[in-house]
Amino acid sequence: MPATGLRVEVGWRSGSGVPDADVSALLLVAGKVRSDGDFVFYNQPAHASGAVRHEGKRTDGGRVTDTLWADLARVEGAVERIVLAASADGGTFGQVPDLYIEVTDAASGQVVARFDSPGATVETAFVLGEFYRRQGGWKFRAVGQGYSSGLEGLATDFGISVDEPQRTAPPTAPAAAPTPPPPAQPVRLSKVTLTKAAPSVSLAKQGGTSGTMRVNLNWQTRKQSTGWGRWGGGGDIDLDLCALYELTDGRKGVVQALGNAFGSLHRPPYIHLDGDDRTGAVAAGENLTINLDHRQDFRRVLVFVTIYEGARSFADLHATVTLQPQHGAPIEFSLDECTVDSPVCALALITNTGGDLLVQREARYLVPERGSSPQRTIDRAYGWGMNWTPGRK
């Protein structure tokens, strides 16, 4: 393996009846993880060392890919192997055609290793390959070992704790007794994927009724053989994650970096923009936090994204949206390919329905009229009825 950044792509052919699949990585010492933090997957997308991160899915031309990024030069010295695995969601790998793993030099785009899975039957998880140390360097080995026990079986085999904690209230301790430290939380493997066929989910049914909910947008550009398409010569693109809100008392507004309207988590609007990522780094992306302890104060929230600079359109962009409740399963979806000159995309609409919050996948690209801003365009599309003036960062 070259001593540069590597992109690890697991791909398969999509179609009717084909289950979804998810890529993961386990950093091992003597065949086991040191802690649950050595497991990188959709619910834990980056290793603390920065050496491995999950970049998300992309659908293109009848194929689906799920991608990891690895910088082997940053892997801690104690780590001997990095296992590269995939798990099937809603079926078995016998239903997943043309499964493969491919390792690419991220700098040059050159494929340095590829393994096409020879076929599967009842397996619901696969170790497709691994990086391992040999004589001071790193090598890649194809494996092809299957599990019929899914991601949970694979993870526990390498030392990950995945048992769900019991949701019963602990007994009241005597007044004089010290408060015990909270137990370590095991890794949560459950998730919800929103699609065109199943575009909405109830937060209450997923356990997301209190605490906070983190909304994350990760993106990457897809380099074309003829250049960088509409992405301004390959420079950084500045995307802004934003939220229109309407509270039950009638107040309306926007949370966004433009105009430094970062919001507040513990005061209205109970939505806070964590920061403004101007680098396009997939590991961080843009993040909003919503206070679910005040869910009764929300009438509706529209999460959307705009292009501030670096591009004219979302064409050639691959983006993944993840909503992570503090006490519930994560909700994720990918954006469809953009085929219009759109600088603004509605991501998710969250509405209060009888005290429960319903999350609706929008993934809707909008084209502004001449002279209209992206914010005004999305306001009109969803009937928010606000007045807009020019702003700047």
Phi, psi and chi 1 to 4 in degrees:
 res  aa     phi    psi   chi1   chi2   chi3   chi4
   1 MET       -  136.9  -69.4  -68.7  103.8      -
   2 PRO   -69.2  151.4   23.1  -31.7      -      -
   3 ALA   -85.2   55.0      -      -      -      -
   4 THR  -136.2  179.4   58.8      -      -      -
   5 GLY   -65.3  139.3      -      -      -      -
   6 LEU  -122.8  141.0  -60.8  171.9      -      -
   7 ARG  -106.4  123.1 -176.0  151.9  -78.8  118.8
   8 VAL  -106.4  112.9 -179.3      -      -      -
   9 GLU  -112.8  124.1  177.3 -178.5  -77.2      -
  10 VAL  -105.4  124.5  172.9      -      -      -
  11 GLY  -133.4  162.1      -      -      -      -
  12 TRP  -160.8  167.4   61.1   94.4      -      -
  13 ARG   -90.6  129.0 -179.9  159.8   46.5   88.1
  14 SER   -83.0  168.1   60.9      -      -      -
  15 GLY   162.8  175.5      -      -      -      -
  16 SER   -63.1  130.2  177.4      -      -      -
  17 GLY    80.8    2.6      -      -      -      -
  18 VAL   -86.8  121.3  176.4      -      -      -
  19 PRO   -70.2  160.8   25.6  -33.0      -      -
  20 ASP   -75.2  159.9 -167.0   19.7      -      -
  21 ALA  -138.5  155.3      -      -      -      -
  22 ASP  -134.5  135.7  -62.2  -72.1      -      -
  23 VAL   -92.2  149.8   66.7      -      -      -
  24 SER  -149.3  165.1   56.5      -      -      -
  25 ALA  -138.3  142.3      -      -      -      -
  26 LEU  -125.1  124.9  -61.0  106.4      -      -
  27 LEU   -93.5  118.8  -72.9   73.3      -      -
  28 LEU  -114.8  144.2  -54.1 -177.7      -      -
  29 VAL  -124.6  120.0  176.9      -      -      -
  30 ALA    53.6   38.9      -      -      -      -
  31 GLY    84.9   -1.9      -      -      -      -
  32 LYS  -134.1  159.3  -61.9  -73.3 -175.1  179.4
  33 VAL   -73.9  152.6  -63.2      -      -      -
  34 ARG   -78.8  -31.6  -64.4  164.0  -64.4 -178.5
  35 SER  -159.4  174.3   70.9      -      -      -
  36 ASP   -63.4  -18.1  -68.4  -11.7      -      -
  37 GLY   -67.9  -12.9      -      -      -      -
  38 ASP   -86.6    9.2  -75.4  -20.9      -      -
  39 PHE  -107.1  118.2 -172.8   27.5      -      -
  40 VAL  -111.3  119.8  177.3      -      -      -
  41 PHE  -159.8 -169.3   70.3  122.4      -      -
  42 TYR   -61.1  -30.8   49.6   78.3      -      -
  43 ASN   -88.7  -11.5  -81.4    0.3      -      -
  44 GLN  -141.9   75.7 -163.5  162.3  -96.6      -
  45 PRO   -78.5   -4.1   26.1  -32.9      -      -
  46 ALA  -144.7  136.2      -      -      -      -
  47 HIS   -76.4  147.8 -167.9  -99.5      -      -
  48 ALA   -59.9  -29.1      -      -      -      -
  49 SER   -74.3  -15.3   67.4      -      -      -
  50 GLY    80.1    5.1      -      -      -      -
  51 ALA   -80.3  -27.9      -      -      -      -
  52 VAL  -137.1  138.3 -177.9      -      -      -
  53 ARG  -148.0  155.0   66.6  175.5 -176.4 -113.5
  54 HIS   -94.0  127.5  179.9 -120.0      -      -
  55 GLU  -102.3  -16.2  -69.7 -166.3  -22.1      -
  56 GLY   102.1 -177.1      -      -      -      -
  57 LYS   -99.0  159.9  -71.3 -166.7  177.0   72.6
  58 ARG  -148.1  137.9  175.5  164.6   60.2   92.0
  59 THR  -113.0  128.6  -57.9      -      -      -
  60 ASP  -153.9  117.6 -175.5   18.5      -      -
  61 GLY    59.9   40.9      -      -      -      -
  62 GLY    81.7    6.8      -      -      -      -
  63 ARG  -122.5  148.3  -60.4 -157.2   66.0   85.2
  64 VAL  -119.3  136.5 -176.7      -      -      -
  65 THR  -129.3  144.0   57.2      -      -      -
  66 ASP  -124.4  133.9 -162.7    9.4      -      -
  67 THR  -127.2  140.8  -52.9      -      -      -
  68 LEU  -112.5  154.0  -63.2  165.9      -      -
  69 TRP  -120.0  135.9 -178.6   89.9      -      -
  70 ALA  -135.4  137.2      -      -      -      -
  71 ASP  -117.7   96.3 -176.1   -8.2      -      -
  72 LEU   -64.8  -23.0  -61.6  179.8      -      -
  73 ALA   -68.7  -19.3      -      -      -      -
  74 ARG   -98.2   -1.5  -62.4  179.1   65.1  178.1
  75 VAL   -68.8  133.4  177.5      -      -      -
  76 GLU   -59.6  146.8  -61.3  150.8  -63.1      -
  77 GLY   -60.1  -28.2      -      -      -      -
  78 ALA   -73.6  -21.8      -      -      -      -
  79 VAL   -76.5  124.7  174.3      -      -      -
  80 GLU  -100.6  -30.5  -58.2  160.0   -8.4      -
  81 ARG  -141.2  150.3  -66.0  162.5   53.1 -154.7
  82 ILE  -124.7  108.7  -58.2  175.4      -      -
  83 VAL   -82.4  132.6  167.0      -      -      -
  84 LEU  -112.2  115.3  -53.4  168.5      -      -
  85 ALA  -130.3  168.3      -      -      -      -
  86 ALA  -141.4  148.9      -      -      -      -
  87 SER  -129.9  142.3   55.4      -      -      -
  88 ALA   -90.1  138.9      -      -      -      -
  89 ASP  -117.2  106.9 -175.5   10.0      -      -
  90 GLY    93.1   21.0      -      -      -      -
  91 GLY   172.4 -164.2      -      -      -      -
  92 THR  -117.4  166.3   69.3      -      -      -
  93 PHE   -72.7  -11.7  -83.6  108.0      -      -
  94 GLY   -65.9  -18.0      -      -      -      -
  95 GLN   -98.6    3.2  -57.3  167.1  -86.6      -
  96 VAL  -107.3  104.5 -180.0      -      -      -
  97 PRO   -81.8  148.5   27.3  -31.4      -      -
  98 ASP    59.0   43.8  -59.3  -18.6      -      -
  99 LEU   -74.0  134.9 -179.4   69.1      -      -
 100 TYR  -150.0  164.0   69.5   88.4      -      -
 101 ILE  -127.7  136.0 -175.8  170.0      -      -
 102 GLU  -136.4  133.0 -173.4  172.8   89.0      -
 103 VAL  -110.1  126.9 -178.1      -      -      -
 104 THR  -124.8  138.8  -55.5      -      -      -
 105 ASP   -68.6  114.3 -173.7  -40.8      -      -
 106 ALA   -63.9  -29.5      -      -      -      -
 107 ALA   -75.0  -44.9      -      -      -      -
 108 SER   -98.0  -17.3   67.1      -      -      -
 109 GLY    78.6    5.3      -      -      -      -
 110 GLN   -81.4  134.1  179.8 -178.4   -0.2      -
 111 VAL   -74.6  125.7  175.6      -      -      -
 112 VAL  -108.7  -15.8  -65.4      -      -      -
 113 ALA  -161.9  146.0      -      -      -      -
 114 ARG  -151.4  142.6 -179.6 -178.7  170.0  105.7
 115 PHE  -138.7  120.5  169.9   54.3      -      -
 116 ASP   -95.1  121.3  -69.1  -86.1      -      -
 117 SER   -61.6  133.8  176.1      -      -      -
 118 PRO   -75.4    3.6   28.1  -35.0      -      -
 119 GLY   118.1  152.0      -      -      -      -
 120 ALA  -141.4  169.7      -      -      -      -
 121 THR  -127.1  -88.2   53.9      -      -      -
 122 VAL   -96.9    3.0  -61.1      -      -      -
 123 GLU   -67.0  139.1  -64.1   85.9   -5.3      -
 124 THR  -114.6   -0.1   50.0      -      -      -
 125 ALA  -149.4  148.4      -      -      -      -
 126 PHE  -140.1  133.4 -108.3  106.7      -      -
 127 VAL   -87.8  109.3  174.5      -      -      -
 128 LEU   -86.6  -34.0  -68.1  169.0      -      -
 129 GLY  -167.9 -177.6      -      -      -      -
 130 GLU  -158.1  149.3   64.6 -178.4   16.2      -
 131 PHE   -92.6  139.6  -63.2  125.9      -      -
 132 TYR  -145.7  150.5   64.9   98.7      -      -
 133 ARG   -79.3  139.7  -67.2 -173.3 -170.8  -90.7
 134 ARG  -153.8  117.7  177.3   65.7   59.5   83.2
 135 GLN    52.7   47.6  -63.0  177.6  -13.8      -
 136 GLY    82.6   -1.5      -      -      -      -
 137 GLY  -128.2 -173.3      -      -      -      -
 138 TRP  -116.6  140.6  -74.5   93.0      -      -
 139 LYS  -125.8  162.8  -67.1 -176.6  179.3  -68.1
 140 PHE  -115.6  138.3  171.9   81.5      -      -
 141 ARG  -130.1  131.4  171.0  168.5   42.5 -138.3
 142 ALA   -74.6  140.4      -      -      -      -
 143 VAL  -119.9  -67.4  178.2      -      -      -
 144 GLY    74.5   35.9      -      -      -      -
 145 GLN   -95.9  125.1  176.6 -173.6   -7.2      -
 146 GLY  -102.9  156.0      -      -      -      -
 147 TYR  -129.1  139.4  -69.0   75.2      -      -
 148 SER   -95.3    2.3   60.5      -      -      -
 149 SER  -104.2   12.9   49.9      -      -      -
 150 GLY    71.4 -167.5      -      -      -      -
 151 LEU   -62.3  -34.9 -177.3   59.0      -      -
 152 GLU   -63.3  -44.8  179.8  174.8   -9.2      -
 153 GLY   -64.3  -41.5      -      -      -      -
 154 LEU   -63.0  -46.9 -177.0  148.5      -      -
 155 ALA   -63.9  -45.5      -      -      -      -
 156 THR   -66.3  -29.3   53.4      -      -      -
 157 ASP   -62.1  -27.5 -162.3   34.5      -      -
 158 PHE  -103.7   13.6  -70.0  105.2      -      -
 159 GLY    96.5   12.4      -      -      -      -
 160 ILE   -84.1  139.1  -62.9  -68.0      -      -
 161 SER   -92.1  118.0  170.9      -      -      -
 162 VAL  -123.7    1.5  -63.4      -      -      -
 163 ASP   -63.7  135.1  -69.4  -23.8      -      -
 164 GLU   -72.7  137.0  -71.8  -70.9  -31.7      -
 165 PRO   -69.5  148.8   27.0  -34.3      -      -
 166 GLN   -71.1  141.1  -62.8  -65.0  -40.8      -
 167 ARG   -98.0   20.1  -62.4 -169.0  178.9 -145.3
 168 THR   -82.0  148.2   55.6      -      -      -
 169 ALA   -72.9  139.5      -      -      -      -
 170 PRO   -71.6  153.9   25.5  -33.1      -      -
 171 PRO   -64.7  149.9   22.3  -32.6      -      -
 172 THR   -69.6  126.8  -56.5      -      -      -
 173 ALA   -80.8  151.7      -      -      -      -
 174 PRO   -58.0  151.8  -21.9   32.2      -      -
 175 ALA   -58.7  -34.3      -      -      -      -
 176 ALA   -84.5  -10.0      -      -      -      -
 177 ALA   -78.9  140.1      -      -      -      -
 178 PRO   -69.5  151.1   25.9  -34.0      -      -
 179 THR   -76.9  121.7  -58.2      -      -      -
 180 PRO   -70.5  152.8   26.8  -33.9      -      -
 181 PRO   -66.5  149.7   25.3  -34.1      -      -
 182 PRO   -65.3  145.4   23.6  -32.8      -      -
 183 PRO   -67.8  153.4   25.4  -33.8      -      -
 184 ALA   -64.2  135.2      -      -      -      -
 185 GLN   -85.6  126.9  -65.0  -64.1  -45.1      -
 186 PRO   -71.1  164.4   26.6  -33.9      -      -
 187 VAL   -67.5  133.0  171.5      -      -      -
 188 ARG   -92.3  126.1  -68.9 -178.2  179.2  -89.1
 189 LEU  -100.2  -13.7  -60.4 -176.6      -      -
 190 SER   -72.8  152.0   57.8      -      -      -
 191 LYS  -159.9  165.9   68.6  167.3 -177.6  171.7
 192 VAL  -126.0  127.2  176.8      -      -      -
 193 THR  -110.3  120.5  -59.3      -      -      -
 194 LEU   -88.5  137.7  -60.3 -177.4      -      -
 195 THR  -133.2  176.9   63.6      -      -      -
 196 LYS   -62.1  -36.7  -71.2 -178.8  179.7  178.9
 197 ALA   -74.9  -32.1      -      -      -      -
 198 ALA  -131.8   79.9      -      -      -      -
 199 PRO   -89.5   -4.7   32.0  -33.5      -      -
 200 SER  -136.3  159.4   61.5      -      -      -
 201 VAL  -153.7  147.0   66.0      -      -      -
 202 SER   -86.7  129.6  158.6      -      -      -
 203 LEU   -66.7  -37.0  -82.5 -176.3      -      -
 204 ALA   -63.0  -39.8      -      -      -      -
 205 LYS   -68.3  -20.7  -69.3 -179.0  179.6  178.8
 206 GLN   -96.6    3.3  -59.3  -57.3  -38.7      -
 207 GLY    87.7    4.0      -      -      -      -
 208 GLY   -90.6   71.4      -      -      -      -
 209 THR  -113.7   -3.5   57.8      -      -      -
 210 SER  -155.0  175.4   62.7      -      -      -
 211 GLY    77.0 -145.3      -      -      -      -
 212 THR  -118.2  162.8   59.8      -      -      -
 213 MET  -130.7  122.6  179.7  168.7   68.9      -
 214 ARG   -93.6  127.0  178.7  172.8  170.4  -96.4
 215 VAL  -107.5  118.1 -177.2      -      -      -
 216 ASN  -118.6  138.3  172.6 -100.4      -      -
 217 LEU  -120.4  118.9  174.1   70.4      -      -
 218 ASN  -113.1  145.0  -78.9  -16.6      -      -
 219 TRP  -146.4  158.6   67.8   90.9      -      -
 220 GLN  -150.4  155.0   65.5 -174.3   92.4      -
 221 THR   -97.8  153.3   56.7      -      -      -
 222 ARG  -107.2  110.9 -175.5  176.2   58.9 -156.1
 223 LYS   -72.6  131.3 -168.6  171.9 -177.1  178.6
 224 GLN   -97.3  158.8  -52.7  -66.3  -32.1      -
 225 SER   -65.3  -23.3   58.4      -      -      -
 226 THR   -98.3    7.2   55.9      -      -      -
 227 GLY   133.4 -146.9      -      -      -      -
 228 TRP  -110.0   25.1  -81.9   89.7      -      -
 229 GLY    55.1 -122.1      -      -      -      -
 230 ARG  -102.0   17.5  -56.5 -179.3 -169.1  178.5
 231 TRP   -98.4   34.4  -68.7   91.8      -      -
 232 GLY    62.2   40.0      -      -      -      -
 233 GLY    78.2   16.5      -      -      -      -
 234 GLY    91.2    3.0      -      -      -      -
 235 GLY   -76.3  177.2      -      -      -      -
 236 ASP   -67.3  145.2  -72.0  -21.2      -      -
 237 ILE  -108.6  138.6  177.2  172.5      -      -
 238 ASP  -106.1  103.5 -174.8    4.1      -      -
 239 LEU   -98.1  144.1  -59.7 -174.6      -      -
 240 ASP  -117.7  119.0  -76.2  -17.5      -      -
 241 LEU   -82.9  130.7 -173.6   62.3      -      -
 242 CYS  -136.8  168.1  -44.2      -      -      -
 243 ALA  -147.5  124.9      -      -      -      -
 244 LEU   -85.1  139.1  -77.5  169.3      -      -
 245 TYR  -132.3  150.2   62.4   84.3      -      -
 246 GLU  -135.1  120.5 -178.6  179.8    0.3      -
 247 LEU   -92.3  163.0  -56.7 -178.1      -      -
 248 THR   -67.0  -19.5   52.9      -      -      -
 249 ASP   -86.3    5.5   63.3    6.2      -      -
 250 GLY    96.9  -11.6      -      -      -      -
 251 ARG   -68.5  139.8  -79.4 -178.0  -75.3 -176.2
 252 LYS  -128.9  155.5  -59.6  177.8 -178.2  178.4
 253 GLY  -179.0 -170.8      -      -      -      -
 254 VAL  -136.4  142.7   64.1      -      -      -
 255 VAL  -110.3  120.3  175.4      -      -      -
 256 GLN  -165.1  161.0   60.2  177.5    5.3      -
 257 ALA   -70.7  -32.9      -      -      -      -
 258 LEU   -61.9  124.9 -161.9   65.2      -      -
 259 GLY    77.1    9.6      -      -      -      -
 260 ASN    55.7   36.8  -65.7  -40.3      -      -
 261 ALA   -90.6   69.2      -      -      -      -
 262 PHE   -82.2   -6.6  -73.0   92.9      -      -
 263 GLY    74.9 -167.0      -      -      -      -
 264 SER  -150.8  143.0  175.9      -      -      -
 265 LEU   -85.9  -32.4 -165.4   58.9      -      -
 266 HIS  -110.5    2.2  -59.1  -69.0      -      -
 267 ARG  -130.9  159.5  -60.1 -170.1  -56.1  -87.0
 268 PRO   -51.0  133.5  -26.5   35.4      -      -
 269 PRO   -94.0   11.0   34.5  -37.4      -      -
 270 TYR    62.5   28.1  -51.4  111.7      -      -
 271 ILE  -133.2  134.0  -55.6  170.3      -      -
 272 HIS  -133.5  131.3 -178.2 -111.4      -      -
 273 LEU   -87.1  119.0  178.2   63.5      -      -
 274 ASP   -65.7  -31.0  -63.9   -2.6      -      -
 275 GLY   176.6 -176.6      -      -      -      -
 276 ASP  -122.5  102.2 -178.8   23.2      -      -
 277 ASP   -83.9  107.3  177.6   10.7      -      -
 278 ARG   -98.8    8.1  -57.3 -167.5 -175.9 -168.6
 279 THR   -98.5  -20.2   66.8      -      -      -
 280 GLY    76.3   15.3      -      -      -      -
 281 ALA   -69.1  124.0      -      -      -      -
 282 VAL   -66.7  -31.0  177.4      -      -      -
 283 ALA   -63.6  -32.7      -      -      -      -
 284 ALA  -102.6  -57.7      -      -      -      -
 285 GLY    66.4 -159.6      -      -      -      -
 286 GLU  -111.2  145.8  -65.7 -106.6  -32.2      -
 287 ASN  -136.8  132.8  -62.8  -79.3      -      -
 288 LEU  -113.0  147.8  -80.9  164.3      -      -
 289 THR  -122.6  131.0  -54.9      -      -      -
 290 ILE  -114.9  132.4  -60.6  174.5      -      -
 291 ASN   -86.3  101.9 -170.0  -20.3      -      -
 292 LEU   -73.7  -13.5  -62.8 -178.4      -      -
 293 ASP   -66.1  -16.4  -70.0  -25.0      -      -
 294 HIS  -112.9   29.7  -71.9  -89.4      -      -
 295 ARG   -60.4  -28.4   64.4 -170.7 -177.5  -78.8
 296 GLN   -69.2  -15.4   71.9  -81.9    2.0      -
 297 ASP   -87.6   -9.1  -66.5  -53.7      -      -
 298 PHE   -93.1  134.7  -64.4  115.1      -      -
 299 ARG   -94.8  -45.7 -179.4  169.8  -67.7  161.2
 300 ARG  -162.8  150.9   56.9  176.6  178.3  159.3
 301 VAL  -136.6  128.6  176.8      -      -      -
 302 LEU  -112.6  114.5  177.8   65.6      -      -
 303 VAL   -90.3  128.1 -178.6      -      -      -
 304 PHE  -143.3  169.4   66.1   99.8      -      -
 305 VAL  -134.2  140.9   58.2      -      -      -
 306 THR  -124.4  157.7   66.8      -      -      -
 307 ILE   -93.4  116.4  -60.3  173.7      -      -
 308 TYR   -83.4  -44.4 -177.3   70.4      -      -
 309 GLU  -163.1  163.2   61.6 -177.8   13.8      -
 310 GLY   100.8   -7.7      -      -      -      -
 311 ALA  -164.9  160.7      -      -      -      -
 312 ARG  -101.1  -16.8  -60.3 -168.4  -55.5  -87.4
 313 SER  -154.1  163.4  169.2      -      -      -
 314 PHE   -81.1    1.3  -75.8  109.2      -      -
 315 ALA   -57.2  140.9      -      -      -      -
 316 ASP    71.4   13.1  -61.0  -29.9      -      -
 317 LEU   -97.9  136.6  173.1   81.4      -      -
 318 HIS  -113.1  121.0  162.1   48.9      -      -
 319 ALA  -133.9  145.8      -      -      -      -
 320 THR  -125.0  134.1  -58.3      -      -      -
 321 VAL  -109.6  130.8 -179.2      -      -      -
 322 THR  -129.2  127.3  -56.0      -      -      -
 323 LEU  -107.8  115.5  -64.3   86.3      -      -
 324 GLN  -114.5   94.9  175.9   64.8   73.0      -
 325 PRO   -66.3  148.7  -14.5   28.1      -      -
 326 GLN   -64.7  -34.1 -175.5  175.7  -13.3      -
 327 HIS  -125.8   58.4  -55.5  -66.1      -      -
 328 GLY  -176.3  174.0      -      -      -      -
 329 ALA   -71.8  142.9      -      -      -      -
 330 PRO   -68.6  150.2   26.0  -33.8      -      -
 331 ILE  -117.7  126.4  -58.2  162.9      -      -
 332 GLU  -135.9  155.9   68.6  169.8   19.4      -
 333 PHE  -161.5  156.6   60.2   88.8      -      -
 334 SER  -103.1  153.7  -63.6      -      -      -
 335 LEU   -82.2  143.1  -62.9 -173.8      -      -
 336 ASP   -68.6  163.9  -59.5  -38.0      -      -
 337 GLU   -65.3  136.3 -177.6  177.9   -3.4      -
 338 CYS   -87.3  124.4  180.0      -      -      -
 339 THR  -116.9    9.4   58.4      -      -      -
 340 VAL  -127.7  165.0  -64.7      -      -      -
 341 ASP   -79.4   80.5  -74.3  -28.9      -      -
 342 SER  -115.5  126.0  169.7      -      -      -
 343 PRO  -102.4    7.7   35.9  -32.2      -      -
 344 VAL  -145.2  138.4   56.9      -      -      -
 345 CYS  -136.6  125.8  179.6      -      -      -
 346 ALA   -76.5  125.2      -      -      -      -
 347 LEU   -96.4  -59.7  -59.4  177.2      -      -
 348 ALA  -146.7  140.0      -      -      -      -
 349 LEU  -110.5  123.3 -179.0   63.2      -      -
 350 ILE  -110.9  118.4  -55.3  169.7      -      -
 351 THR  -122.6  146.7   53.8      -      -      -
 352 ASN   -86.6  115.0 -170.0  -32.1      -      -
 353 THR  -121.7   96.3   56.1      -      -      -
 354 GLY    64.4   34.1      -      -      -      -
 355 GLY    92.1  -15.1      -      -      -      -
 356 ASP   -96.2  148.9 -177.2   18.5      -      -
 357 LEU  -100.7  124.7  -65.3 -178.2      -      -
 358 LEU  -103.2  125.0 -173.8   72.2      -      -
 359 VAL   -98.0  122.4  177.9      -      -      -
 360 GLN  -115.6  123.5  172.0   85.4   21.7      -
 361 ARG   -69.6  125.4  176.0 -172.2 -172.8  -91.6
 362 GLU  -103.1  -59.0  -64.8  -67.2  -54.8      -
 363 ALA    48.0   51.7      -      -      -      -
 364 ARG  -117.9  114.9  179.6 -177.4  175.3 -170.5
 365 TYR   -85.4  135.4  -63.5  104.4      -      -
 366 LEU  -121.0  146.9  -58.8  173.6      -      -
 367 VAL  -113.9  115.1  179.8      -      -      -
 368 PRO   -67.9  148.5  -18.5   31.5      -      -
 369 GLU   -70.5  160.3  -62.6  177.3   -2.2      -
 370 ARG   -56.3  128.1 -176.7 -179.9  -65.1  -86.6
 371 GLY    83.5   -0.3      -      -      -      -
 372 SER  -100.6  138.2 -177.4      -      -      -
 373 SER   -77.7  160.9   67.9      -      -      -
 374 PRO   -58.1  -38.8  -26.5   35.6      -      -
 375 GLN   -65.3  -43.7  -72.1   83.5   -7.7      -
 376 ARG   -65.0  -35.2 -170.8 -174.7  -60.5  -88.0
 377 THR   -63.6  -45.7  -61.1      -      -      -
 378 ILE   -73.6  -30.6 -155.8  157.8      -      -
 379 ASP   -59.4  -48.5 -178.6  -45.7      -      -
 380 ARG   -65.4  -38.3  -71.3  175.9  177.2  172.0
 381 ALA   -64.5  -31.7      -      -      -      -
 382 TYR  -112.3    7.2  -72.9   86.5      -      -
 383 GLY    65.2   42.5      -      -      -      -
 384 TRP   -77.8  -34.0 -125.8  -96.7      -      -
 385 GLY    73.2   40.3      -      -      -      -
 386 MET  -103.0  160.4  -67.3  169.9   54.5      -
 387 ASN   -97.0  137.4  -64.8  -41.3      -      -
 388 TRP  -122.1  140.2  -63.3   90.0      -      -
 389 THR  -128.7  157.6   57.5      -      -      -
 390 PRO   -60.9  144.3  -23.6   34.0      -      -
 391 GLY  -139.4  171.3      -      -      -      -
 392 ARG  -149.8  162.2   61.4 -174.7  -61.7  177.0
 393 LYS   -85.5      -  -65.7 -173.9 -176.4 -179.2
